[in-house]
Amino acid sequence: MPQSNCLTTPKILYIDDDPTNRLLVNRLLTSYDFEVIEAETGLEGLTIARNDPPNLILMDINMPGLDGHETTTRMRSIPVLERVPIVALTARSAKGERELALAAGCDGYITKPIDIDNFPHKIISYLEGHRDTITNDERQHYLGHYSHKLVERLESKILELEEANSRLQKIDKIKSDFITVAAHELRTPITLVYGYARLLQLVATETEQVEFIEGGVADLAGRIYLSVQRLNEVVNDILNISLIEANEMRLLQEPVNLAEIINAALQELNPAKNNRQLNISLERLDALPTFIGDKNRLRQAFWNILSNAIKYTPDGGSIEVKGWLSSTQPSADESPVSTSHPGEDNLIILVKDTGIGIDPLEQKEIFQHFYTAGDTTYHSSNKTAFGGGGIGLGLPITRGIIEAHGGRVWVESEGRDPVAYPGSKFYVLLPLKSGR
């Protein structure tokens, strides 16, 4: 029998984790010209109801996660759902179950299995304003019972979370220990191969006494040497991350000329040697005062940032490296930098490129361990080739080194666009009173 003519296609949201129940109710109500929307969990139902409020909600009680009582209580706190009728549709028929559901916020109570002939008429009656009721005394009694139930559920969930967190911490400790031990175990054979490859290269070069021959012994030894050098860099990165995670990175305290270490990093990267056509300029670095810190660690930090700029800037693009003191007014194209050391001078280094840019959602993630921006399908380990990548440790190590010096590092970019090339700006702030 079709629904009353005064109703025009009411929308019913049915929340139940059992697909068989959802199918039965959907077919039955659809035959009465109702529009039925299904949700499998309480959380899914909350999202649907909040975004597109229905005319009535059918609520199963026994569900994983948020059960029907908790979902109903949460819905009643959402303004757009305050007056939407919620009807419990459940197999629970024991004494007090109906009263508990109504106390939790339901407007009606229907037990399973449903009466196919009467069920649609009950739905119409709830849509037309019918509400099941309980006395105030019953409501108070069952609200108290419901409150105790919620506290017990909360206590159980907290215990589960604490146990899960404890397990995760143990697993993370095992992982960190394994990585550290594996890196140390790799270092010994790498060092031997590294040394012998270099020695073989030198001996072969002297023995051949001819110009460089591609595919010759000296050439092959040189390739082995470069490959082992790359592997050694990966091992060192892993060890550095382990030190940073354990808060055990120790810094040498020595005078540092930032212009010198940035120049040294650029010379080591040497993008021109790899046929990269980039315009790299250094401005105002020589005017910076001497900084007290760890020279080698800082060189590594700037090496990582510069390598990142080179990898994501296309040929013909530019990379600018500028430095100034926080007490100095920046020029028009430099953002003013707020410091966490008011009243003190801070060194600020800006590495600005005209590359593909970084998505705003990734600008914090790129400083997390093993995170790599963009598609890794065509990953390359080349440190200067356009689009080359790494294992996602360079920028996290940079952050660890800079923070160990009491500073901070961050990035600004309008977004990622491999066509328009919006570029990126990496800032490094180092307090003149630094180190630990």
VMD Tcl script that draws the C-alpha trace (Angstrom):
set ca {
  {0.00 0.00 0.00}
  {1.59 3.33 -1.05}
  {2.41 6.03 1.47}
  {0.14 8.96 2.28}
  {-0.24 11.56 -0.50}
  {0.78 14.33 1.87}
  {4.34 13.03 1.83}
  {6.55 13.56 -1.21}
  {9.34 10.97 -1.45}
  {10.62 11.09 2.15}
  {14.29 10.26 2.54}
  {15.08 7.43 4.98}
  {18.60 6.80 6.28}
  {19.04 3.19 7.44}
  {22.14 2.44 9.54}
  {22.88 -1.28 10.00}
  {26.06 -3.32 9.67}
  {24.16 -6.35 8.30}
  {23.80 -6.13 4.47}
  {20.93 -8.65 4.47}
  {18.87 -6.46 6.81}
  {19.66 -3.38 4.72}
  {18.59 -5.13 1.52}
  {15.26 -6.25 3.00}
  {14.35 -2.84 4.42}
  {15.52 -1.04 1.29}
  {13.34 -3.16 -1.00}
  {10.34 -2.93 1.29}
  {10.44 0.87 1.74}
  {11.38 1.52 -1.89}
  {8.20 -0.32 -2.93}
  {6.32 2.29 -0.90}
  {8.01 5.13 -2.80}
  {10.51 6.00 -0.05}
  {14.07 7.01 -0.93}
  {16.40 4.83 1.14}
  {20.04 5.70 1.87}
  {22.18 3.03 3.55}
  {25.09 3.29 5.99}
  {27.11 0.38 7.37}
  {28.45 2.03 10.55}
  {27.48 4.72 13.00}
  {30.32 6.98 11.87}
  {29.32 6.61 8.21}
  {25.71 7.36 9.13}
  {26.76 10.48 11.04}
  {28.65 11.80 8.03}
  {25.75 11.16 5.65}
  {23.13 12.63 7.99}
  {25.20 15.73 8.70}
  {25.82 16.48 5.03}
  {22.33 15.62 3.76}
  {19.78 15.44 6.62}
  {17.12 12.75 5.99}
  {13.44 12.86 6.96}
  {13.83 9.85 9.25}
  {16.64 7.64 10.53}
  {16.35 3.91 11.19}
  {19.01 2.87 13.69}
  {20.34 -0.61 14.44}
  {21.64 -0.90 18.01}
  {24.24 -3.69 17.83}
  {26.98 -2.24 15.61}
  {30.79 -2.26 15.78}
  {32.48 1.01 16.73}
  {29.78 3.46 17.76}
  {26.68 1.45 18.62}
  {23.14 2.66 17.95}
  {22.73 4.34 21.35}
  {25.97 6.31 21.02}
  {25.28 7.28 17.41}
  {21.81 8.53 18.37}
  {23.18 10.59 21.28}
  {25.79 12.14 18.99}
  {23.16 12.97 16.35}
  {21.03 14.76 18.91}
  {23.90 17.21 19.51}
  {23.99 18.20 15.81}
  {21.63 21.16 15.16}
  {20.36 19.96 11.75}
  {19.45 16.56 13.25}
  {17.84 17.68 16.51}
  {14.28 17.26 15.22}
  {14.83 14.38 12.80}
  {12.95 11.31 14.10}
  {15.28 8.41 14.97}
  {13.69 4.98 15.25}
  {15.58 2.03 16.73}
  {15.28 -1.07 14.55}
  {16.85 -3.88 16.53}
  {16.69 -7.53 17.53}
  {17.01 -6.51 21.18}
  {13.71 -7.26 22.85}
  {14.68 -7.86 26.49}
  {13.06 -5.88 29.28}
  {14.39 -2.33 29.44}
  {15.91 -2.25 25.94}
  {13.08 -0.07 24.57}
  {13.36 2.36 27.47}
  {17.15 2.53 27.15}
  {16.90 3.39 23.44}
  {14.34 6.13 24.09}
  {16.45 7.54 26.94}
  {19.45 7.67 24.58}
  {17.45 9.88 22.18}
  {15.42 7.56 19.93}
  {11.82 8.55 19.10}
  {10.59 5.05 18.37}
  {11.39 1.38 18.82}
  {10.74 -1.45 16.34}
  {11.94 -5.00 16.95}
  {13.26 -7.50 14.44}
  {12.14 -9.55 12.66}
  {9.96 -6.82 11.20}
  {6.29 -7.24 10.37}
  {6.37 -6.67 6.61}
  {2.69 -5.66 6.47}
  {2.78 -3.14 9.33}
  {6.36 -1.84 9.06}
  {5.76 0.78 6.30}
  {2.72 2.14 8.18}
  {4.80 2.52 11.35}
  {7.38 4.49 9.39}
  {4.63 6.76 8.01}
  {3.26 7.34 11.50}
  {6.70 8.42 12.78}
  {7.07 10.74 9.79}
  {3.66 12.24 10.60}
  {4.69 13.00 14.18}
  {4.07 9.94 16.31}
  {6.61 9.49 19.13}
  {7.04 6.68 21.64}
  {7.25 7.92 25.22}
  {8.50 6.89 28.65}
  {7.88 8.44 32.07}
  {10.34 10.92 33.56}
  {11.25 8.41 36.27}
  {12.00 5.78 33.65}
  {14.05 8.28 31.66}
  {16.16 9.23 34.69}
  {16.67 5.59 35.64}
  {17.78 4.51 32.20}
  {19.90 7.63 31.64}
  {21.85 6.67 34.74}
  {22.23 3.14 33.40}
  {23.27 4.52 30.00}
  {25.85 6.85 31.60}
  {27.46 3.93 33.44}
  {27.55 1.97 30.20}
  {29.27 4.86 28.40}
  {31.89 5.18 31.15}
  {32.60 1.44 30.97}
  {32.92 1.64 27.17}
  {35.24 4.63 27.46}
  {37.40 2.85 30.03}
  {37.59 -0.22 27.77}
  {38.58 1.87 24.73}
  {41.24 3.75 26.70}
  {42.76 0.46 27.86}
  {42.73 -0.84 24.27}
  {44.43 2.33 23.02}
  {47.06 2.18 25.77}
  {47.82 -1.45 24.94}
  {47.98 -0.69 21.21}
  {50.25 2.30 21.87}
  {52.52 0.18 24.05}
  {52.77 -2.45 21.31}
  {53.52 0.21 18.70}
  {56.27 1.69 20.88}
  {57.87 -1.73 21.29}
  {57.66 -2.39 17.55}
  {59.12 1.06 16.82}
  {61.99 0.40 19.27}
  {62.70 -2.98 17.64}
  {62.62 -1.32 14.19}
  {64.98 1.47 15.27}
  {67.39 -0.98 16.90}
  {67.38 -3.19 13.81}
  {68.05 -0.24 11.49}
  {70.93 0.97 13.66}
  {72.53 -2.49 13.96}
  {72.05 -3.21 10.23}
  {73.61 0.13 9.30}
  {76.63 -0.56 11.52}
  {76.97 -4.09 10.10}
  {76.91 -2.70 6.56}
  {79.55 -0.10 7.29}
  {82.47 -2.55 7.63}
  {82.12 -4.32 4.24}
  {81.22 -1.03 2.56}
  {84.39 0.55 3.90}
  {86.50 -2.34 2.56}
  {84.87 -2.31 -0.88}
  {85.10 1.47 -0.94}
  {88.83 1.42 -0.19}
  {89.74 -1.45 -2.51}
  {87.71 0.02 -5.39}
  {89.58 3.30 -5.03}
  {92.93 1.47 -4.84}
  {92.07 -0.63 -7.90}
  {91.11 2.49 -9.80}
  {94.44 4.17 -9.00}
  {96.51 1.07 -9.83}
  {94.66 0.46 -13.08}
  {95.11 4.06 -14.14}
  {98.88 3.90 -13.52}
  {99.22 0.48 -15.18}
  {97.28 1.25 -18.35}
  {99.36 4.38 -18.98}
  {96.85 5.46 -21.63}
  {94.02 7.89 -21.88}
  {90.72 7.01 -20.26}
  {89.10 3.94 -21.85}
  {85.38 3.46 -21.41}
  {84.79 -0.05 -20.09}
  {88.41 -0.41 -19.03}
  {89.49 -1.55 -15.56}
  {89.94 2.00 -14.30}
  {86.49 2.97 -15.61}
  {84.78 -0.03 -14.03}
  {86.62 0.47 -10.72}
  {85.52 4.10 -10.76}
  {81.90 3.08 -11.25}
  {82.15 0.65 -8.34}
  {83.70 3.40 -6.24}
  {80.87 5.85 -7.01}
  {78.18 3.22 -6.35}
  {79.69 2.27 -3.01}
  {79.99 5.96 -2.16}
  {76.25 6.33 -2.78}
  {75.51 3.26 -0.63}
  {77.72 4.68 2.12}
  {75.72 7.93 2.02}
  {72.47 5.97 2.50}
  {73.95 4.10 5.49}
  {75.13 7.38 7.01}
  {71.67 8.89 6.52}
  {70.09 5.95 8.34}
  {72.57 6.29 11.22}
  {71.94 10.03 11.42}
  {68.17 9.49 11.61}
  {68.74 6.97 14.40}
  {70.76 9.54 16.34}
  {68.11 12.21 15.79}
  {65.28 9.89 16.90}
  {67.22 8.92 20.03}
  {68.10 12.59 20.69}
  {71.77 11.58 20.74}
  {73.20 13.78 18.00}
  {76.31 15.44 19.40}
  {77.59 18.70 17.95}
  {81.12 20.02 17.75}
  {81.36 23.65 18.79}
  {83.62 25.46 16.35}
  {83.58 28.69 14.33}
  {81.62 28.17 11.11}
  {81.66 30.33 8.00}
  {78.30 29.65 6.39}
  {79.42 31.02 3.02}
  {82.25 28.48 2.93}
  {80.15 25.43 3.82}
  {77.38 26.38 1.36}
  {79.98 26.83 -1.38}
  {81.53 23.48 -0.43}
  {78.12 21.79 -0.66}
  {77.52 23.29 -4.11}
  {80.95 22.22 -5.34}
  {80.32 18.67 -4.16}
  {76.90 18.55 -5.85}
  {78.36 20.16 -8.99}
  {75.17 20.07 -11.13}
  {77.07 21.35 -14.19}
  {79.12 18.14 -14.19}
  {75.88 16.23 -14.73}
  {74.88 18.51 -17.63}
  {72.37 20.49 -15.57}
  {71.83 24.02 -16.95}
  {70.96 26.02 -13.81}
  {71.63 29.61 -12.79}
  {72.88 29.47 -9.22}
  {73.65 32.70 -7.36}
  {74.87 33.46 -3.82}
  {74.05 36.81 -2.23}
  {75.21 38.46 0.98}
  {76.60 35.25 2.49}
  {80.11 36.72 2.93}
  {78.68 39.48 5.11}
  {77.27 37.03 7.68}
  {79.07 36.78 11.03}
  {80.87 33.62 12.14}
  {78.53 31.05 13.62}
  {79.42 28.62 16.42}
  {78.29 25.13 15.53}
  {79.16 21.83 13.91}
  {80.70 22.54 10.50}
  {80.24 19.08 9.00}
  {76.66 18.68 10.22}
  {75.68 22.10 8.86}
  {77.35 21.38 5.53}
  {75.24 18.21 5.33}
  {72.05 20.15 6.18}
  {72.61 22.73 3.42}
  {73.77 20.00 1.02}
  {70.36 18.32 1.45}
  {68.42 21.56 0.86}
  {70.51 22.50 -2.18}
  {70.24 18.98 -3.61}
  {66.48 19.21 -3.20}
  {66.39 22.56 -5.06}
  {68.57 21.21 -7.87}
  {66.49 18.03 -8.30}
  {63.18 19.86 -8.62}
  {64.27 22.84 -10.73}
  {64.26 22.28 -14.51}
  {67.14 23.23 -16.76}
  {67.10 26.96 -17.45}
  {65.74 27.63 -13.97}
  {67.45 29.51 -11.18}
  {68.45 28.90 -7.56}
  {69.24 31.82 -5.26}
  {70.90 31.51 -1.87}
  {70.68 34.59 0.35}
  {71.62 35.31 3.92}
  {70.84 38.07 6.40}
  {70.41 38.80 10.08}
  {66.92 38.88 11.56}
  {67.59 42.46 12.67}
  {68.04 43.42 9.01}
  {64.94 44.40 7.01}
  {64.51 41.85 4.19}
  {64.16 42.99 0.60}
  {60.82 43.05 -1.23}
  {60.98 39.42 -2.42}
  {61.86 38.04 1.03}
  {59.22 37.29 3.66}
  {59.72 38.83 7.12}
  {60.67 36.05 9.53}
  {59.34 35.83 13.06}
  {61.84 34.41 15.54}
  {61.53 32.50 18.77}
  {64.45 34.47 20.22}
  {63.19 38.06 20.56}
  {65.92 40.55 21.27}
  {68.60 38.30 19.79}
  {70.06 38.25 16.31}
  {69.41 35.20 14.19}
  {71.07 34.10 10.98}
  {68.58 33.46 8.21}
  {69.44 31.57 5.03}
  {67.00 31.46 2.13}
  {67.29 28.91 -0.69}
  {64.86 30.00 -3.39}
  {64.27 28.02 -6.59}
  {62.06 28.24 -9.68}
  {61.16 24.57 -9.60}
  {57.93 22.59 -9.61}
  {56.96 23.71 -6.10}
  {55.49 21.80 -3.18}
  {51.83 21.13 -2.44}
  {50.67 23.01 0.71}
  {49.51 19.71 2.24}
  {53.02 18.28 1.86}
  {55.00 21.23 3.19}
  {55.18 19.75 6.69}
  {55.17 16.12 5.62}
  {58.41 16.42 3.63}
  {60.28 16.87 6.92}
  {58.97 13.52 8.20}
  {61.08 10.36 7.96}
  {60.90 8.46 4.66}
  {58.31 10.82 3.16}
  {58.82 11.59 -0.53}
  {56.74 14.12 -2.44}
  {55.25 13.23 -5.80}
  {55.08 9.92 -7.66}
  {57.82 7.41 -6.79}
  {57.09 5.21 -9.83}
  {59.96 6.78 -11.77}
  {62.20 7.21 -8.74}
  {65.87 7.97 -9.41}
  {68.63 8.09 -6.82}
  {70.57 10.74 -8.74}
  {71.16 13.72 -6.45}
  {71.25 16.34 -9.21}
  {69.17 14.98 -12.11}
  {65.84 16.73 -12.64}
  {63.20 14.71 -10.80}
  {65.81 12.59 -9.02}
  {64.89 11.31 -5.60}
  {66.15 9.72 -2.44}
  {64.81 7.57 0.40}
  {63.04 10.43 2.16}
  {65.69 11.14 4.81}
  {67.49 14.26 3.53}
  {65.07 16.91 4.78}
  {64.29 15.10 8.07}
  {68.04 14.96 8.76}
  {68.31 18.64 7.88}
  {65.54 19.47 10.34}
  {67.23 17.38 13.05}
  {70.58 19.11 12.52}
  {69.11 22.61 12.46}
  {66.95 21.97 15.54}
  {69.98 20.51 17.34}
  {71.57 23.94 16.80}
  {68.51 25.60 18.35}
  {67.14 26.73 14.97}
  {64.31 25.77 12.66}
  {63.73 25.07 8.99}
  {60.56 25.43 6.93}
  {59.35 25.82 3.36}
  {56.99 28.17 1.57}
  {55.47 27.43 -1.83}
  {52.30 28.34 -3.69}
  {51.84 24.69 -4.69}
  {53.11 21.97 -6.97}
  {52.83 22.63 -10.70}
  {55.22 20.89 -13.15}
  {54.09 23.26 -15.91}
  {53.95 26.74 -14.34}
  {56.90 26.12 -11.94}
  {55.84 28.24 -8.93}
  {59.08 27.42 -7.10}
  {59.85 26.96 -3.41}
  {61.55 28.92 -0.64}
  {63.41 27.00 2.05}
  {64.26 29.05 5.13}
  {66.85 28.13 7.75}
  {66.98 30.15 10.97}
  {70.00 29.75 13.26}
  {70.31 31.68 16.53}
  {73.74 33.16 17.01}
  {73.74 31.67 20.50}
  {73.27 28.04 19.49}
  {74.43 24.49 19.82}
  {73.93 22.00 22.61}
}
mol new
graphics top color blue
foreach p $ca { graphics top sphere $p radius 0.5 }
foreach p [lrange $ca 0 end-1] q [lrange $ca 1 end] { graphics top cylinder $p $q radius 0.2 }
display resetview
